[in-house]
Amino acid sequence: MTASKPADGPDLLVDAEIDDVPAASPTALPGGPGSRRALVYLGLCLVLIGLNLRTVFSSFAAVLPEIRSDAGLPGWAVVVLTTVPVTLLGVFAPLAPVLARRLGAERVLLGAMAVLTAGLLLRPLDTGGLIPGTGHLPALLAGTAACGAAIALCNVLLPGLVKRDFPHRLGLMGGLYTTAICASAALGAGFTYPVFAATGEWTSALWSWAVPAAVVLLLFLPVALRQRPVRHQAVSDGVNLWRSAVAWQVTVFMVLQAMMSFSVFAWLAPILRERGVDGGTAGLMVSVSIGLQMLGSLFAPALAARFRDQRAINTVVALMTGGGFALSIFGPLDVIWVWTGLLGLGQGSLTAVALTMIMLRTRDGHTAAHLSGMMQGVGYGLGSTGTLMVGQLHQATGSFTAAGVLFLVIGVLAAVFGYRAGRNRFIGG
């Protein structure tokens, strides 16, 4: 039976600038707003930006053993490097609408891509020549932090630009944008180790990801500089989400899925390599698993929206994800492709239905935008504790077995909160 839902349907492209007065105008394009060629160029730029938003996570994981060995990273540094960028997604998310009101979303995106490119260039530098005895660690920390902050701004502002500039092609552009983000993680996982194998240097493997970021920066530069910044004010009204039980159930559901999602990017490749899988095959497995995430994210939202409530689908995909992750750690190795595939399908579906809850549990775009901000701030901020706990458990026990038990627990908790969030209710009654 069809769910009771907002008139717009389960639109995952939430506009972070929806409360701005005056309303943000469409991007100024050569030839005017109706120019087909200019729109295609803008759409290409936005999709290519999306294609750079996850490589920082999966590329580091793909060559983590080589980085630890060559750079002599202590255990605490590995934990910090896998946790900080996810934490910063939550910390910097609330700043994006504020900057957009002052400078314009396009210029903030341009600045974010510049910071991302600089962070990717900085990451592999050896600072030992400047500060004796420091090696690669300071640059790794600073570059990774810069990347996390930049990605946070893009995460928040990109969906609004897609929605604002392509209202007549929302299905196509929304699909291309979300697929590009998923593909970004798959590319980072699949191509980083082959670059390392070809060059013999993990620094070259990481530096290679600055190239596509720099290309997009140059492509987007004329678009952003064309915009005339207009000062906006935010009009805040509506439901107090922080006092809404439904909003907290959806947000905790998001936290738990984020704990597993970013742990896939940060730890799945090292988990597989510790189990005896060679670096190239491990990267391919992670890439295929993320590819299956795209398949899950394609079908899960439409399926969730067809039912009166989403309790069943939320519960099933949460258990699939937690179980798939645990089996990837201690399930039989001869069917490891099955476990990573189950994890991919589950995680893609879980992420998609968690985001779908934004629209299915709200009645209007303003409430949806505020819920999205709450979910990103709290979800990514607390979601980073997943990668933190995996790193600490591995450091304490010397293996990932305890992390497998952790993911079983997180999967069960996600099923519980997904069941609660999936009930046919709206924020504000």
C-alpha positions, 0 to 999 in steps of 0.5 A: 500500500502506498505510504502517506508522504509529502506531495513531493515524494521521497525527494532526497535532494534537500535544499540547504538554502530553503530558508533564505530570504530573498530566495537563492536565484538559479546559477547565472549561466552564459546565454541565460538560464535556458541555455542548454549547452550551459546547463549541460556544462553546469550539470557536468561540473556538479556530477564531477564534484560528486565524483571527488567526495569519497576518494579521500576515505577509500584511497587511504584505506587501500594502501594503509599497510604500506603507509603504516610501514613506510611512514612509521605511523603509530596506532593512534595516528591511524585511528585519528586519520580514519576518524577525523575526516568523518567527524569534520563532516558533522562539524562543518555541515552547519557552516555551509548555509551560513557561508552560502548566504554571504558568498553564494553557494557556487563560490563556497563550492569553488572554495571547498574544491580548492581546499579539497585539492590543496588537502589532497596535495598536502596529504603525502608530503614529508615534512621531515626536511622542515621539521626534523623527525616529523616525517609524513604525519603532520601533512597527513593530519592537516591534509586529511582534516582539510579534505574532511572540512571541504567535503562537508561543505560540498555534501550540504550545498550540492543537493540544493544546487542540483534541485535549484538549477535542474527542476525539470531534470531532478530524476536524472540529475539526482540519480547522476549526482548520488551515483557519482558520490558512490562511484567516487568511493569505488574508484578510490578503493579500486585504483589506488593500489594499482597506482601504488603497484605501478609506481612503488610509492604510496605517496604517488598513489595518494597524490594521483587523486589531486588531479581529478579534483584540480581538473574540476576546480578549473572547470567550475572556476568560470561558473563560480566567478560569474555569480554576483553574491547576494546577501541573504537572511535566514528565516527560522520557524516551524517545529523544534526538531530537537524536542521531536521523538520522531526526529531523534529516532530518524537521526539515531538511525542515521548515526548507526548507518553512518557508523557502518558506512564510513567504517566500510570506506576506512577499514574494509580493505585493511580487514580483507588484507589482514585476512590474507587477501592481496592488495589488488584483490582487496581493492577490487572487492571493496570496489565491487561492494561499493558498486553493489551499494549503488544498486541498493541505493537505486531501488531501496528508496522507491521500494520504501515509499510504496509501503504504508510504513518502512519498519520492515525494510529498515529492519531487514537492510540494517541486519543485512549490513551488520551481518555482512560486515561481521561475516566479512571479518570472521566468515569463511574466506572461500566465500568472502565475495558473498559476504562483501556483496551482502554488505554492499547491497545492505549498506547501499539500501540502508543509507538510501532508506535512512535518507529517504526518512527525511522526506517520508517523516516530514510534511514540507521542505522547510522541516525536511531541510532542518531535519537533514541538517540535524541528521548530518550534524549529529549523524556524521559527528557521532557516526565517526565513532564507528571508525574510531571504535574499530581502530581502538579495538584493533589496536587493543586486540591485534585483530578485527574479530572484536570489530565483527562483534561490534558491527553485529551489535550496531546492526541490531541497534540500527534495526531497532531504531529503523523499526521505530523511525519507519512507523507511519508518523510525521514530525510535528504530529 
